[in-house]
Amino acid sequence: MKTRLEKFEMKYGYFLPNDFKRFIKKFGGDVQFGSCRFEYVENMVNNLLRIPGKMNFHLFPFGDVGNGDYYCFYKYGPKVEDYFVGIWLHETRNFIILASDFISFMYKCALDDIMSVNLIQDDFDYGITSEEILSRVNILSKEYGFNVEKIKQVQNEVDYHKFMIEYDEKSIQSLCYLGRYYINENTKEAKLYLEKVIDIFPYYTAPYYILGQYYLLKGNDFKDYFKKGLNTSLDLTGFSYWEEDYIEIPEDVHREMLLYLEDEFKDPYDAEYRLYLARKYSKQGEYEKAMIEYNNVLYCTEDKDIIKETLKSAHKDSLQGGLLYLSKIIENDLKYF
């Protein structure tokens, strides 16, 4: 007999990580680890958490922070393992990639809990004691074999991100954080972190901006990094207002990069220009790039007619390009316009 999550998968063609399904089967919804409160299963399977027209259509929300931000899967391919895990920021509509798989995300939750213990020290104003938080860490460590004693050694954000990339070498925001942290002190090591991000996911803006800014301040050639940065996603930039993930990426980072390129590019936040690029990629058969640009259009506009037109084109191209893991999600978003 199919579970509710499997019925969602069959309906939308959006296959969820097996480790996530095992977690939900064991712990259910409305349970918290780290800063993530996992949503009720019914809300997930009925697709009630997405915000059509505003949320990148690669995203499947499964948990929240309590302020309107959502933890989501970012699906980038048809295979079950083709996904990242991150947080969608409701105020700016940015998505931060935090982990490359679900168990690594749970490791991040354990680190978050230890950082909280260091902060609250049994202050009941937080509504939870350090003993309760440590109990959650122990539950995760028992479930996934995490090294509790090592996790307890985390003291600050640098430790936090070092531990993350030791556990998950593809944790993109942590690689960007350490790249930014070491860029002046140990440029060679920093470049390794940042170039690794480019290799893993070339549409993430942060490494291009950090390297370009570094060479700009050094008086060296920086334009190539900024030019490539302008071709990245508008909502997957590395921008964050959360302290543990803050890497000094401006909210309008694409416009800032453009300022140094002597008007060689059009306004990166022009929705019509982004729609033109999406259709250009579509004609060339580059459907994955087209999807990035369709999402860029959504990021640039609140106009319902443009949103509807964009979703229609994205849906058509997702079918034509064989991106069936996106087509039903886009189709469902279209119902609201």
C-alpha positions as CSV (number, residue, x, y, z in Angstrom):
1,M,0.0,0.0,0.0
2,K,1.4,3.4,-1.0
3,T,2.2,6.0,1.7
4,R,0.9,9.5,1.5
5,L,4.4,10.7,0.4
6,E,4.5,8.1,-2.3
7,K,1.1,9.2,-3.6
8,F,2.5,12.8,-3.8
9,E,5.5,11.4,-5.8
10,M,3.2,9.6,-8.3
11,K,1.0,12.7,-8.7
12,Y,3.8,15.2,-9.2
13,G,6.7,13.1,-10.5
14,Y,8.8,14.8,-7.9
15,F,10.6,12.0,-6.1
16,L,11.6,12.6,-2.5
17,P,14.8,11.4,-0.8
18,N,14.4,7.9,0.7
19,D,16.1,9.0,4.0
20,F,13.5,11.8,4.3
21,K,10.7,9.3,3.8
22,R,12.1,7.0,6.4
23,F,12.5,9.9,8.8
24,I,8.8,11.0,8.3
25,K,7.6,7.4,8.7
26,K,9.4,7.2,12.1
27,F,9.0,10.7,13.5
28,G,6.0,12.1,11.7
29,G,5.3,15.8,11.2
30,D,5.2,18.6,13.8
31,V,8.5,17.5,15.3
32,Q,11.6,19.8,15.7
33,F,15.3,19.3,15.3
34,G,17.6,22.3,15.2
35,S,15.7,25.3,13.9
36,C,13.6,23.1,11.6
37,R,10.0,22.2,12.6
38,F,9.0,19.5,10.2
39,E,5.5,20.2,8.8
40,Y,2.5,18.0,9.1
41,V,2.5,15.3,6.4
42,E,-0.9,16.4,5.1
43,N,0.4,19.9,4.4
44,M,3.3,18.5,2.5
45,V,1.5,16.0,0.3
46,N,-1.3,18.3,-0.5
47,N,1.3,20.9,-1.7
48,L,-0.1,23.5,0.6
49,L,3.3,25.0,1.6
50,R,4.4,26.3,-1.8
51,I,3.8,30.0,-2.6
52,P,3.0,29.9,-6.3
53,G,4.6,32.7,-8.4
54,K,7.0,33.6,-5.7
55,M,8.7,30.4,-4.8
56,N,11.3,28.8,-7.2
57,F,9.5,25.8,-8.8
58,H,12.4,23.5,-8.1
59,L,11.5,23.7,-4.4
60,F,9.5,21.4,-2.2
61,P,9.0,22.8,1.4
62,F,9.0,20.4,4.2
63,G,9.7,22.4,7.4
64,D,9.7,25.9,8.8
65,V,11.6,28.2,11.1
66,G,8.5,29.9,12.5
67,N,9.0,33.3,10.9
68,G,7.8,32.4,7.4
69,D,11.0,30.9,6.1
70,Y,10.8,27.3,4.8
71,Y,13.3,24.5,4.7
72,C,13.0,22.9,1.2
73,F,14.4,20.4,-1.2
74,Y,15.8,21.8,-4.4
75,K,15.3,19.3,-7.1
76,Y,17.8,19.6,-10.0
77,G,17.4,16.3,-11.8
78,P,15.1,13.3,-12.3
79,K,17.0,10.9,-10.0
80,V,16.0,10.5,-6.3
81,E,19.4,11.7,-5.3
82,D,19.3,14.8,-7.5
83,Y,18.6,17.4,-4.9
84,F,20.0,19.9,-2.4
85,V,18.5,20.9,1.0
86,G,18.3,24.6,2.0
87,I,16.2,27.4,3.4
88,W,13.9,29.7,1.5
89,L,13.8,33.3,2.9
90,H,10.3,34.7,2.7
91,E,11.4,38.3,3.0
92,T,13.7,38.3,0.0
93,R,12.7,35.0,-1.8
94,N,16.3,33.9,-1.8
95,F,17.2,30.2,-1.4
96,I,20.3,29.2,0.5
97,I,21.8,25.8,-0.3
98,L,22.9,24.2,3.0
99,A,23.4,20.5,2.4
100,S,23.7,18.0,-0.4
101,D,21.5,15.3,1.1
102,F,19.0,14.8,3.9
103,I,21.3,13.1,6.5
104,S,23.8,16.0,6.1
105,F,20.9,18.4,6.7
106,M,20.1,16.5,9.9
107,Y,23.8,16.8,10.9
108,K,23.3,20.6,10.4
109,C,20.3,20.4,12.7
110,A,22.4,18.8,15.4
111,L,25.0,21.5,15.0
112,D,22.2,24.1,15.2
113,D,21.0,22.6,18.5
114,I,24.5,22.6,20.1
115,M,24.9,26.3,19.0
116,S,21.6,27.0,20.7
117,V,22.8,25.3,23.9
118,N,25.8,27.5,24.0
119,L,23.5,30.5,23.6
120,I,20.5,29.9,26.0
121,Q,22.1,28.1,29.0
122,D,18.7,27.0,30.4
123,D,17.0,30.3,29.9
124,F,13.3,29.5,30.2
125,D,12.5,32.6,28.1
126,Y,13.3,30.5,25.1
127,G,10.7,27.9,26.1
128,I,13.1,25.0,26.1
129,T,16.0,23.9,28.3
130,S,19.5,22.8,27.2
131,E,18.7,19.3,28.5
132,E,15.8,19.1,26.0
133,I,17.9,20.3,23.2
134,L,20.7,17.9,24.0
135,S,18.1,15.1,24.0
136,R,17.3,16.0,20.4
137,V,21.0,15.8,19.5
138,N,21.3,12.4,21.1
139,I,18.2,11.2,19.2
140,L,19.8,12.2,15.9
141,S,23.2,10.8,16.8
142,K,21.7,7.5,17.6
143,E,19.6,7.5,14.4
144,Y,22.4,8.5,12.0
145,G,25.6,7.6,13.8
146,F,26.8,11.1,14.4
147,N,29.8,11.7,16.7
148,V,28.1,13.5,19.6
149,E,31.4,14.4,21.3
150,K,32.7,16.1,18.1
151,I,29.4,18.0,17.6
152,K,29.6,19.3,21.1
153,Q,32.9,20.9,20.3
154,V,31.3,23.5,18.0
155,Q,31.9,27.0,19.5
156,N,31.3,29.5,16.7
157,E,30.3,29.9,13.1
158,V,33.8,29.0,11.7
159,D,33.7,25.7,13.6
160,Y,30.1,25.2,12.4
161,H,31.0,25.4,8.8
162,K,34.3,23.4,9.1
163,F,32.3,20.6,10.7
164,M,29.7,20.8,7.9
165,I,32.2,20.4,5.1
166,E,34.0,17.7,6.9
167,Y,30.7,15.8,7.0
168,D,29.3,17.0,3.7
169,E,31.9,18.1,1.2
170,K,29.2,19.6,-1.0
171,S,27.6,21.8,1.6
172,I,27.6,24.9,-0.6
173,Q,26.9,27.8,1.8
174,S,29.5,26.4,4.2
175,L,32.1,26.3,1.4
176,C,31.2,29.9,0.5
177,Y,31.4,30.9,4.2
178,L,34.9,29.5,4.6
179,G,35.9,30.9,1.2
180,R,34.9,34.3,2.3
181,Y,36.5,33.9,5.8
182,Y,39.9,32.9,4.4
183,I,40.1,34.9,1.2
184,N,42.6,37.4,2.6
185,E,44.3,35.2,5.1
186,N,44.8,32.1,2.9
187,T,43.8,32.9,-0.6
188,K,44.8,29.6,-2.1
189,E,42.6,27.6,0.4
190,A,39.8,30.1,-0.1
191,K,39.9,29.7,-3.9
192,L,39.7,25.9,-3.5
193,Y,36.5,26.2,-1.5
194,L,34.9,28.7,-3.9
195,E,35.9,27.0,-7.1
196,K,34.5,23.8,-5.7
197,V,31.1,25.5,-5.4
198,I,31.4,26.5,-9.0
199,D,32.1,22.9,-10.0
200,I,29.2,21.6,-7.9
201,F,26.5,24.2,-8.9
202,P,27.6,26.9,-11.3
203,Y,24.4,28.9,-11.0
204,Y,25.2,29.9,-7.3
205,T,26.3,33.5,-7.3
206,A,28.4,33.8,-4.2
207,P,31.8,32.3,-5.3
208,Y,31.9,34.6,-8.4
209,Y,31.1,37.7,-6.3
210,I,33.6,36.9,-3.5
211,L,36.5,36.1,-6.0
212,G,35.6,39.1,-8.2
213,Q,35.5,41.5,-5.3
214,Y,38.8,40.1,-3.9
215,Y,40.6,40.7,-7.2
216,L,38.9,44.1,-7.7
217,L,40.3,45.3,-4.4
218,K,43.7,43.9,-5.2
219,G,43.7,45.8,-8.5
220,N,43.8,42.6,-10.6
221,D,41.5,41.4,-13.4
222,F,38.1,40.7,-11.8
223,K,35.7,41.2,-14.8
224,D,35.6,37.5,-15.8
225,Y,34.2,36.5,-12.4
226,F,31.6,39.3,-12.4
227,K,30.5,38.5,-16.0
228,K,30.0,34.8,-15.1
229,G,28.3,35.9,-11.9
230,L,25.7,37.9,-13.9
231,N,24.6,34.6,-15.6
232,T,23.8,32.9,-12.3
233,S,20.4,32.6,-10.6
234,L,18.9,35.7,-9.0
235,D,17.5,33.8,-6.1
236,L,20.4,31.4,-5.4
237,T,23.0,34.0,-4.6
238,G,24.2,33.1,-1.1
239,F,22.5,36.1,0.4
240,S,21.3,35.5,3.9
241,Y,20.0,37.5,6.9
242,W,20.7,34.6,9.3
243,E,23.9,35.1,11.2
244,E,25.3,31.6,10.9
245,D,25.0,31.8,7.1
246,Y,25.9,35.5,6.6
247,I,28.7,35.9,4.0
248,E,28.3,39.6,3.0
249,I,26.5,39.0,-0.2
250,P,24.4,42.1,-1.1
251,E,20.7,41.4,-1.7
252,D,21.0,43.0,-5.2
253,V,24.4,41.4,-5.9
254,H,23.8,41.2,-9.6
255,R,23.3,44.9,-9.9
256,E,26.4,45.6,-7.9
257,M,28.5,43.4,-10.2
258,L,27.0,45.2,-13.2
259,L,28.3,48.5,-11.9
260,Y,31.8,47.4,-12.5
261,L,31.3,46.2,-16.0
262,E,30.8,49.5,-17.9
263,D,27.2,48.8,-19.0
264,E,28.2,45.6,-20.9
265,F,25.0,43.9,-19.7
266,K,21.3,44.9,-19.4
267,D,19.6,45.4,-16.1
268,P,19.8,41.9,-14.5
269,Y,16.4,42.5,-12.7
270,D,14.5,43.3,-15.9
271,A,11.8,40.7,-16.1
272,E,11.2,41.1,-19.8
273,Y,15.0,40.7,-20.5
274,R,15.0,37.5,-18.4
275,L,12.0,36.1,-20.3
276,Y,13.8,36.8,-23.5
277,L,16.8,34.8,-22.3
278,A,14.6,31.9,-21.2
279,R,13.1,31.7,-24.6
280,K,16.5,32.0,-26.3
281,Y,17.8,29.0,-24.3
282,S,14.6,27.1,-25.0
283,K,15.1,27.6,-28.8
284,Q,18.6,26.3,-28.4
285,G,17.4,23.2,-26.6
286,E,19.1,24.3,-23.3
287,Y,16.1,23.7,-21.1
288,E,17.8,23.6,-17.7
289,K,19.2,27.1,-18.4
290,A,15.7,28.2,-19.6
291,M,14.3,27.0,-16.2
292,I,16.8,29.1,-14.3
293,E,15.8,32.1,-16.4
294,Y,12.0,31.5,-15.9
295,N,12.6,31.4,-12.2
296,N,14.6,34.7,-12.6
297,V,11.5,36.2,-14.2
298,L,9.4,35.3,-11.2
299,Y,12.0,36.8,-8.9
300,C,11.9,40.1,-10.8
301,T,8.1,40.8,-11.0
302,E,4.9,40.9,-9.1
303,D,2.8,41.4,-12.3
304,K,0.3,38.5,-12.4
305,D,0.0,38.5,-16.2
306,I,3.8,38.2,-16.6
307,I,3.9,35.5,-13.9
308,K,1.1,33.5,-15.7
309,E,2.8,33.9,-19.1
310,T,6.1,32.8,-17.6
311,L,4.6,29.7,-15.9
312,K,2.9,28.7,-19.1
313,S,6.1,28.9,-21.0
314,A,8.1,27.1,-18.3
315,H,5.5,24.3,-18.2
316,K,5.6,23.9,-22.0
317,D,9.4,23.8,-21.9
318,S,9.6,21.4,-19.0
319,L,7.5,18.9,-21.0
320,Q,9.5,19.5,-24.2
321,G,12.8,19.2,-22.4
322,G,11.8,16.1,-20.5
323,L,12.0,17.9,-17.1
324,L,9.0,15.9,-15.8
325,Y,10.1,16.4,-12.2
326,L,9.2,20.1,-12.6
327,S,6.2,20.0,-15.0
328,K,3.5,19.0,-12.5
329,I,4.7,21.5,-9.9
330,I,4.6,24.3,-12.4
331,E,1.2,23.1,-13.6
332,N,-0.1,23.3,-10.0
333,D,1.3,26.8,-9.6
334,L,-0.5,27.9,-12.7
335,K,-3.8,27.1,-11.1
336,Y,-3.4,30.2,-9.0
337,F,-3.2,32.6,-11.9
